[in-house]
Amino acid sequence: MNRRSATVTKAVLSGLGWGALSFAVSVPVRAGLYDERMLSGGNISTFAVVTTAATAATWYGINHRHTRTTD
């Protein structure tokens, strides 16, 4: 696996991990506050937004770290 593939894999897995964690927290909170079901639109939206943001942040962090110039 080359460096770019490894970076993409790491970013996607990190994003999915954070998305799963946010979903696990969101389900009981939204169920308690709003009486929503597990696969409600709010919970799915939370998963999608957090997964996308975490993937992008991880990608940026890895890419930024490897492309910095040293003075």
N, C-alpha and C positions, 0 to 999 in steps of 0.2 A: 504494500500500500504506500503510495507516495504521500508527500507532506500535505498537499492540498486535500486529498481524500481523507486523510487522518483528521485534518482540521474540520472538515465538513461533518464527519462522523461524530467527532467530539462535541461540536456545537449542537447538532441535532439531538444527540442523546442527553446533553445537558438541558436543552430546552424542554424535551419531553419529561425529564425528571422534575424540573421546576413546575411544569404544567400539571403533572400528576399530583405533586404536593399541594398546589393551589386548589386543585379539584377536591382533594381529600379534606382540605380545610373548608372550602366553600360549601360542600354538600351539607354538613350538619349545621353550619351557621345559617345558610339560607333556608334550610328546613325548619329551624327553630324560629327564625324571624318572620319568614314569609309563607310558611307552610307549603314549600315547593317540593316537588318530587326530585329524585336523584338526577334524572336526565332532563332537567328543565332547561329552557333556553339560557337562563342566567348562568347556570353552572357550566354549560357547554361553552358559552361565550367567555367565561372566566378562564377556562382551560385554553381556549384558542388564543386569547390575548396574551396570557402569561407565557405560553409555549413560544409564540412568535417573538415576543420581546426578549425572553431569555436566550433563545437561539441567536437572535441578532446581537445581543450584548456579548455572548460568549464568542461568537465569530469575530466581532470587533476587538475584543480583548486579546484573543489569540493572534489575530492579524496585526494589531497594533504593537504587540510585544515583539513579534518577529520582524517587523519592518522599521523599527526605530533606528535612527542613526546614532552612533556614539561619538561624542565630541572629545 
